[in-house]
Amino acid sequence: MVALTARVRHPLKDGRAPAWAVTWGEDRYGAFAAFAIGPPNKPVEQRMRWIPPGRFLMGSPETELGRSHDEGPQHEVIFTRGYWFGETPVTQALWVAVMGKNPSRFRRERPDDLERPVEQVSWDDCLAFISRPYP
């Protein structure tokens, strides 16, 4: 087992945000920071949440009702370092800002449709998305 240190450095405690952040702060859910991408007159922001180091049980207990065979065995997972994680799924607006096109089926029905999660993307599409250089 990996021992976690008692003193975990909070990413915003020293008053500085990550270099990529355009907004940041802390609310009842914890630390957040957002990056922006796209044209300066209409950037798309994505809020990220700080996930501190820690441990949790992954998988379903064998006694859980409705448990599927692929939900176990239950085991402890340990994160020794904190990381930033998207607060929401990738929106159609963010996908378009990064990839230049919208593959989603559910779009252009309402003005706020670009705030819907992107869909109709493959694993390879997602790998291409995360591999794009950040401007």
CNS distance restraints for C-alpha pairs under 8 A (distance, minus, plus):
assign (resid   2 and name CA) (resid  78 and name CA) 7.44 0.50 0.50
assign (resid   2 and name CA) (resid  80 and name CA) 7.58 0.50 0.50
assign (resid   4 and name CA) (resid  53 and name CA) 7.56 0.50 0.50
assign (resid   4 and name CA) (resid  54 and name CA) 7.22 0.50 0.50
assign (resid   4 and name CA) (resid  80 and name CA) 6.27 0.50 0.50
assign (resid   8 and name CA) (resid  52 and name CA) 7.58 0.50 0.50
assign (resid   8 and name CA) (resid  53 and name CA) 7.42 0.50 0.50
assign (resid   9 and name CA) (resid  13 and name CA) 7.70 0.50 0.50
assign (resid  10 and name CA) (resid  52 and name CA) 7.79 0.50 0.50
assign (resid  11 and name CA) (resid  16 and name CA) 7.79 0.50 0.50
assign (resid  11 and name CA) (resid  17 and name CA) 7.01 0.50 0.50
assign (resid  11 and name CA) (resid  18 and name CA) 7.73 0.50 0.50
assign (resid  11 and name CA) (resid  31 and name CA) 7.68 0.50 0.50
assign (resid  11 and name CA) (resid  50 and name CA) 7.59 0.50 0.50
assign (resid  12 and name CA) (resid  16 and name CA) 5.58 0.50 0.50
assign (resid  12 and name CA) (resid  17 and name CA) 5.65 0.50 0.50
assign (resid  12 and name CA) (resid  25 and name CA) 7.51 0.50 0.50
assign (resid  12 and name CA) (resid  31 and name CA) 7.17 0.50 0.50
assign (resid  17 and name CA) (resid  21 and name CA) 6.29 0.50 0.50
assign (resid  17 and name CA) (resid  24 and name CA) 6.60 0.50 0.50
assign (resid  17 and name CA) (resid  33 and name CA) 7.33 0.50 0.50
assign (resid  18 and name CA) (resid  33 and name CA) 7.71 0.50 0.50
assign (resid  20 and name CA) (resid  34 and name CA) 7.87 0.50 0.50
assign (resid  20 and name CA) (resid  35 and name CA) 5.86 0.50 0.50
assign (resid  21 and name CA) (resid  33 and name CA) 5.65 0.50 0.50
assign (resid  21 and name CA) (resid  34 and name CA) 5.19 0.50 0.50
assign (resid  21 and name CA) (resid  35 and name CA) 4.85 0.50 0.50
assign (resid  21 and name CA) (resid  36 and name CA) 7.74 0.50 0.50
assign (resid  22 and name CA) (resid  33 and name CA) 7.36 0.50 0.50
assign (resid  22 and name CA) (resid  34 and name CA) 5.80 0.50 0.50
assign (resid  22 and name CA) (resid  35 and name CA) 5.46 0.50 0.50
assign (resid  22 and name CA) (resid  36 and name CA) 6.64 0.50 0.50
assign (resid  23 and name CA) (resid  33 and name CA) 5.62 0.50 0.50
assign (resid  23 and name CA) (resid  34 and name CA) 5.34 0.50 0.50
assign (resid  23 and name CA) (resid  35 and name CA) 7.30 0.50 0.50
assign (resid  24 and name CA) (resid  31 and name CA) 7.58 0.50 0.50
assign (resid  24 and name CA) (resid  32 and name CA) 5.47 0.50 0.50
assign (resid  24 and name CA) (resid  33 and name CA) 4.03 0.50 0.50
assign (resid  24 and name CA) (resid  34 and name CA) 6.29 0.50 0.50
assign (resid  25 and name CA) (resid  31 and name CA) 5.85 0.50 0.50
assign (resid  25 and name CA) (resid  32 and name CA) 5.54 0.50 0.50
assign (resid  25 and name CA) (resid  33 and name CA) 6.54 0.50 0.50
assign (resid  26 and name CA) (resid  30 and name CA) 5.22 0.50 0.50
assign (resid  26 and name CA) (resid  31 and name CA) 4.29 0.50 0.50
assign (resid  26 and name CA) (resid  32 and name CA) 5.89 0.50 0.50
assign (resid  27 and name CA) (resid  31 and name CA) 6.65 0.50 0.50
assign (resid  27 and name CA) (resid  32 and name CA) 7.89 0.50 0.50
assign (resid  30 and name CA) (resid  49 and name CA) 7.36 0.50 0.50
assign (resid  30 and name CA) (resid  50 and name CA) 7.12 0.50 0.50
assign (resid  31 and name CA) (resid  49 and name CA) 6.02 0.50 0.50
assign (resid  31 and name CA) (resid  50 and name CA) 5.49 0.50 0.50
assign (resid  32 and name CA) (resid  47 and name CA) 6.70 0.50 0.50
assign (resid  32 and name CA) (resid  48 and name CA) 5.56 0.50 0.50
assign (resid  32 and name CA) (resid  49 and name CA) 4.56 0.50 0.50
assign (resid  32 and name CA) (resid  50 and name CA) 6.04 0.50 0.50
assign (resid  33 and name CA) (resid  47 and name CA) 5.70 0.50 0.50
assign (resid  33 and name CA) (resid  48 and name CA) 5.32 0.50 0.50
assign (resid  33 and name CA) (resid  49 and name CA) 6.64 0.50 0.50
assign (resid  34 and name CA) (resid  45 and name CA) 6.22 0.50 0.50
assign (resid  34 and name CA) (resid  46 and name CA) 5.29 0.50 0.50
assign (resid  34 and name CA) (resid  47 and name CA) 4.06 0.50 0.50
assign (resid  34 and name CA) (resid  48 and name CA) 5.64 0.50 0.50
assign (resid  35 and name CA) (resid  45 and name CA) 5.55 0.50 0.50
assign (resid  35 and name CA) (resid  46 and name CA) 5.62 0.50 0.50
assign (resid  35 and name CA) (resid  47 and name CA) 6.70 0.50 0.50
assign (resid  35 and name CA) (resid  48 and name CA) 7.99 0.50 0.50
assign (resid  36 and name CA) (resid  43 and name CA) 5.77 0.50 0.50
assign (resid  36 and name CA) (resid  44 and name CA) 5.35 0.50 0.50
assign (resid  36 and name CA) (resid  45 and name CA) 4.30 0.50 0.50
assign (resid  36 and name CA) (resid  46 and name CA) 6.51 0.50 0.50
assign (resid  37 and name CA) (resid  43 and name CA) 5.36 0.50 0.50
assign (resid  37 and name CA) (resid  44 and name CA) 5.36 0.50 0.50
assign (resid  37 and name CA) (resid  45 and name CA) 6.58 0.50 0.50
assign (resid  37 and name CA) (resid  94 and name CA) 7.71 0.50 0.50
assign (resid  37 and name CA) (resid  97 and name CA) 6.49 0.50 0.50
assign (resid  37 and name CA) (resid  98 and name CA) 7.46 0.50 0.50
assign (resid  37 and name CA) (resid 135 and name CA) 7.71 0.50 0.50
assign (resid  38 and name CA) (resid  42 and name CA) 6.79 0.50 0.50
assign (resid  38 and name CA) (resid  43 and name CA) 4.61 0.50 0.50
assign (resid  38 and name CA) (resid  44 and name CA) 6.04 0.50 0.50
assign (resid  38 and name CA) (resid  97 and name CA) 5.30 0.50 0.50
assign (resid  38 and name CA) (resid  98 and name CA) 7.55 0.50 0.50
assign (resid  39 and name CA) (resid  43 and name CA) 5.29 0.50 0.50
assign (resid  44 and name CA) (resid  93 and name CA) 6.67 0.50 0.50
assign (resid  44 and name CA) (resid  94 and name CA) 6.01 0.50 0.50
assign (resid  44 and name CA) (resid  97 and name CA) 7.04 0.50 0.50
assign (resid  45 and name CA) (resid  94 and name CA) 7.55 0.50 0.50
assign (resid  46 and name CA) (resid  86 and name CA) 7.18 0.50 0.50
assign (resid  46 and name CA) (resid  87 and name CA) 7.75 0.50 0.50
assign (resid  46 and name CA) (resid  94 and name CA) 7.49 0.50 0.50
assign (resid  47 and name CA) (resid  86 and name CA) 6.19 0.50 0.50
assign (resid  47 and name CA) (resid  87 and name CA) 5.68 0.50 0.50
assign (resid  47 and name CA) (resid  88 and name CA) 7.63 0.50 0.50
assign (resid  48 and name CA) (resid  84 and name CA) 5.80 0.50 0.50
assign (resid  48 and name CA) (resid  85 and name CA) 5.21 0.50 0.50
assign (resid  48 and name CA) (resid  86 and name CA) 4.40 0.50 0.50
assign (resid  48 and name CA) (resid  87 and name CA) 5.14 0.50 0.50
assign (resid  49 and name CA) (resid  84 and name CA) 5.46 0.50 0.50
assign (resid  49 and name CA) (resid  85 and name CA) 5.24 0.50 0.50
assign (resid  49 and name CA) (resid  86 and name CA) 6.19 0.50 0.50
assign (resid  49 and name CA) (resid  87 and name CA) 5.75 0.50 0.50
assign (resid  50 and name CA) (resid  82 and name CA) 6.96 0.50 0.50
assign (resid  50 and name CA) (resid  83 and name CA) 5.87 0.50 0.50
assign (resid  50 and name CA) (resid  84 and name CA) 4.70 0.50 0.50
assign (resid  50 and name CA) (resid  85 and name CA) 6.48 0.50 0.50
assign (resid  51 and name CA) (resid  82 and name CA) 5.36 0.50 0.50
assign (resid  51 and name CA) (resid  83 and name CA) 5.32 0.50 0.50
assign (resid  51 and name CA) (resid  84 and name CA) 6.04 0.50 0.50
assign (resid  51 and name CA) (resid  85 and name CA) 6.89 0.50 0.50
assign (resid  52 and name CA) (resid  81 and name CA) 6.86 0.50 0.50
assign (resid  52 and name CA) (resid  82 and name CA) 4.17 0.50 0.50
assign (resid  52 and name CA) (resid  83 and name CA) 6.65 0.50 0.50
assign (resid  53 and name CA) (resid  78 and name CA) 7.64 0.50 0.50
assign (resid  53 and name CA) (resid  79 and name CA) 5.00 0.50 0.50
assign (resid  53 and name CA) (resid  80 and name CA) 5.15 0.50 0.50
assign (resid  53 and name CA) (resid  81 and name CA) 4.82 0.50 0.50
assign (resid  53 and name CA) (resid  82 and name CA) 4.59 0.50 0.50
assign (resid  53 and name CA) (resid  83 and name CA) 7.93 0.50 0.50
assign (resid  54 and name CA) (resid  78 and name CA) 5.82 0.50 0.50
assign (resid  54 and name CA) (resid  79 and name CA) 5.26 0.50 0.50
assign (resid  54 and name CA) (resid  80 and name CA) 6.62 0.50 0.50
assign (resid  55 and name CA) (resid  76 and name CA) 6.73 0.50 0.50
assign (resid  55 and name CA) (resid  77 and name CA) 5.47 0.50 0.50
assign (resid  55 and name CA) (resid  78 and name CA) 4.31 0.50 0.50
assign (resid  55 and name CA) (resid  79 and name CA) 6.13 0.50 0.50
assign (resid  56 and name CA) (resid  76 and name CA) 5.67 0.50 0.50
assign (resid  56 and name CA) (resid  77 and name CA) 5.48 0.50 0.50
assign (resid  56 and name CA) (resid  78 and name CA) 6.76 0.50 0.50
assign (resid  57 and name CA) (resid  74 and name CA) 6.50 0.50 0.50
assign (resid  57 and name CA) (resid  75 and name CA) 5.47 0.50 0.50
assign (resid  57 and name CA) (resid  76 and name CA) 4.48 0.50 0.50
assign (resid  57 and name CA) (resid  77 and name CA) 6.11 0.50 0.50
assign (resid  58 and name CA) (resid  74 and name CA) 5.53 0.50 0.50
assign (resid  58 and name CA) (resid  75 and name CA) 5.43 0.50 0.50
assign (resid  58 and name CA) (resid  76 and name CA) 6.08 0.50 0.50
assign (resid  58 and name CA) (resid  77 and name CA) 6.51 0.50 0.50
assign (resid  59 and name CA) (resid  71 and name CA) 5.21 0.50 0.50
assign (resid  59 and name CA) (resid  72 and name CA) 4.91 0.50 0.50
assign (resid  59 and name CA) (resid  73 and name CA) 6.09 0.50 0.50
assign (resid  59 and name CA) (resid  74 and name CA) 4.25 0.50 0.50
assign (resid  59 and name CA) (resid  75 and name CA) 6.55 0.50 0.50
assign (resid  60 and name CA) (resid  64 and name CA) 6.71 0.50 0.50
assign (resid  60 and name CA) (resid  67 and name CA) 6.80 0.50 0.50
assign (resid  60 and name CA) (resid  71 and name CA) 5.41 0.50 0.50
assign (resid  60 and name CA) (resid  72 and name CA) 5.65 0.50 0.50
assign (resid  60 and name CA) (resid  73 and name CA) 7.10 0.50 0.50
assign (resid  60 and name CA) (resid  74 and name CA) 5.58 0.50 0.50
assign (resid  61 and name CA) (resid  67 and name CA) 7.91 0.50 0.50
assign (resid  61 and name CA) (resid  72 and name CA) 7.16 0.50 0.50
assign (resid  61 and name CA) (resid  73 and name CA) 7.45 0.50 0.50
assign (resid  61 and name CA) (resid  74 and name CA) 5.92 0.50 0.50
assign (resid  62 and name CA) (resid  67 and name CA) 7.13 0.50 0.50
assign (resid  62 and name CA) (resid  72 and name CA) 7.40 0.50 0.50
assign (resid  62 and name CA) (resid  73 and name CA) 7.66 0.50 0.50
assign (resid  62 and name CA) (resid  74 and name CA) 7.94 0.50 0.50
assign (resid  63 and name CA) (resid  67 and name CA) 7.79 0.50 0.50
assign (resid  67 and name CA) (resid  71 and name CA) 6.75 0.50 0.50
assign (resid  86 and name CA) (resid  90 and name CA) 7.80 0.50 0.50
assign (resid  89 and name CA) (resid 117 and name CA) 5.76 0.50 0.50
assign (resid  89 and name CA) (resid 118 and name CA) 7.85 0.50 0.50
assign (resid  90 and name CA) (resid  94 and name CA) 6.31 0.50 0.50
assign (resid  90 and name CA) (resid  95 and name CA) 6.76 0.50 0.50
assign (resid  90 and name CA) (resid 117 and name CA) 5.58 0.50 0.50
assign (resid  90 and name CA) (resid 118 and name CA) 6.12 0.50 0.50
assign (resid  91 and name CA) (resid  95 and name CA) 6.27 0.50 0.50
assign (resid  91 and name CA) (resid 114 and name CA) 6.47 0.50 0.50
assign (resid  91 and name CA) (resid 115 and name CA) 5.29 0.50 0.50
assign (resid  91 and name CA) (resid 116 and name CA) 5.39 0.50 0.50
assign (resid  91 and name CA) (resid 117 and name CA) 4.22 0.50 0.50
assign (resid  91 and name CA) (resid 118 and name CA) 5.18 0.50 0.50
assign (resid  92 and name CA) (resid  96 and name CA) 6.11 0.50 0.50
assign (resid  92 and name CA) (resid 102 and name CA) 6.48 0.50 0.50
assign (resid  92 and name CA) (resid 104 and name CA) 7.30 0.50 0.50
assign (resid  92 and name CA) (resid 113 and name CA) 7.70 0.50 0.50
assign (resid  92 and name CA) (resid 114 and name CA) 4.76 0.50 0.50
assign (resid  92 and name CA) (resid 115 and name CA) 6.08 0.50 0.50
assign (resid  92 and name CA) (resid 116 and name CA) 6.01 0.50 0.50
assign (resid  92 and name CA) (resid 117 and name CA) 5.70 0.50 0.50
assign (resid  92 and name CA) (resid 118 and name CA) 4.50 0.50 0.50
assign (resid  92 and name CA) (resid 119 and name CA) 7.99 0.50 0.50
assign (resid  93 and name CA) (resid  97 and name CA) 6.18 0.50 0.50
assign (resid  93 and name CA) (resid 114 and name CA) 4.82 0.50 0.50
assign (resid  93 and name CA) (resid 115 and name CA) 6.22 0.50 0.50
assign (resid  94 and name CA) (resid  98 and name CA) 6.23 0.50 0.50
assign (resid  95 and name CA) (resid  99 and name CA) 5.68 0.50 0.50
assign (resid  95 and name CA) (resid 100 and name CA) 7.36 0.50 0.50
assign (resid  95 and name CA) (resid 101 and name CA) 7.33 0.50 0.50
assign (resid  95 and name CA) (resid 102 and name CA) 6.81 0.50 0.50
assign (resid  95 and name CA) (resid 118 and name CA) 6.89 0.50 0.50
assign (resid  95 and name CA) (resid 129 and name CA) 7.64 0.50 0.50
assign (resid  96 and name CA) (resid 100 and name CA) 4.59 0.50 0.50
assign (resid  96 and name CA) (resid 101 and name CA) 4.86 0.50 0.50
assign (resid  96 and name CA) (resid 102 and name CA) 5.51 0.50 0.50
assign (resid  97 and name CA) (resid 101 and name CA) 7.98 0.50 0.50
assign (resid  98 and name CA) (resid 129 and name CA) 6.93 0.50 0.50
assign (resid  98 and name CA) (resid 132 and name CA) 7.33 0.50 0.50
assign (resid  99 and name CA) (resid 129 and name CA) 6.69 0.50 0.50
assign (resid 102 and name CA) (resid 118 and name CA) 7.78 0.50 0.50
assign (resid 103 and name CA) (resid 118 and name CA) 7.55 0.50 0.50
assign (resid 103 and name CA) (resid 119 and name CA) 6.99 0.50 0.50
assign (resid 103 and name CA) (resid 120 and name CA) 5.95 0.50 0.50
assign (resid 103 and name CA) (resid 121 and name CA) 6.86 0.50 0.50
assign (resid 104 and name CA) (resid 118 and name CA) 5.74 0.50 0.50
assign (resid 104 and name CA) (resid 119 and name CA) 4.95 0.50 0.50
assign (resid 104 and name CA) (resid 120 and name CA) 5.38 0.50 0.50
assign (resid 104 and name CA) (resid 121 and name CA) 7.74 0.50 0.50
assign (resid 105 and name CA) (resid 119 and name CA) 7.09 0.50 0.50
assign (resid 105 and name CA) (resid 120 and name CA) 6.83 0.50 0.50
assign (resid 106 and name CA) (resid 113 and name CA) 7.65 0.50 0.50
assign (resid 107 and name CA) (resid 113 and name CA) 5.51 0.50 0.50
assign (resid 107 and name CA) (resid 114 and name CA) 7.02 0.50 0.50
assign (resid 108 and name CA) (resid 113 and name CA) 6.11 0.50 0.50
assign (resid 108 and name CA) (resid 114 and name CA) 7.94 0.50 0.50
assign (resid 109 and name CA) (resid 113 and name CA) 6.71 0.50 0.50
assign (resid 112 and name CA) (resid 116 and name CA) 7.55 0.50 0.50
assign (resid 121 and name CA) (resid 125 and name CA) 5.71 0.50 0.50
assign (resid 121 and name CA) (resid 126 and name CA) 6.86 0.50 0.50
assign (resid 122 and name CA) (resid 126 and name CA) 6.34 0.50 0.50
assign (resid 123 and name CA) (resid 127 and name CA) 6.29 0.50 0.50
assign (resid 124 and name CA) (resid 128 and name CA) 6.23 0.50 0.50
assign (resid 125 and name CA) (resid 129 and name CA) 6.19 0.50 0.50
assign (resid 126 and name CA) (resid 130 and name CA) 6.30 0.50 0.50
assign (resid 127 and name CA) (resid 131 and name CA) 6.08 0.50 0.50
assign (resid 128 and name CA) (resid 132 and name CA) 6.39 0.50 0.50
